[in-house]
Amino acid sequence: MSEHRCLQLQNLYDLARGDKNFVLKMLQSFIDSVPGVLEQMRRSLEEGDRETLAQLAHRLKPAFMYVGAEQMVPVLNNIELHARNGTPAEELGKWLEEIERTGQLACEEAREEIRVLES
């Protein structure tokens, strides 16, 4: 397995101040919400609903920030901004693919962290 991780959880642990249940809840919330939002984003792009795509990109930013995947915020910003200004769908699709890949990896890492915390 690669040493590079999507999630940098130190800030979440600092915010939790030792409350393992808080960390578990935040990780589970990420796992429960992100895949569905990504599906909605893909559907919005395919249907040409750029405003919904922009709103969903905006909505995902805090989720990625809480789990320490801040590297995705600029990509989400790109989607949010460019969905509204007429950037070709192909370009938006490239950014969305990056978010989808990272979101999937981040969910896998979150599941792994939950397993460690529950053991």
Buried (B, 14 or more C-beta within 10 A) or exposed (E): EEEEBBBEBEEBBEEBEEEEEBBBEBBEBBBEBBBEBBEBBBEBBEEEBBEBBBBBBBBBBEBBBBBBBEEBBEBBBBBBEBBEEEBEBEEBBEBBEBBBEBBBBBBEBBBBBBEEEEE
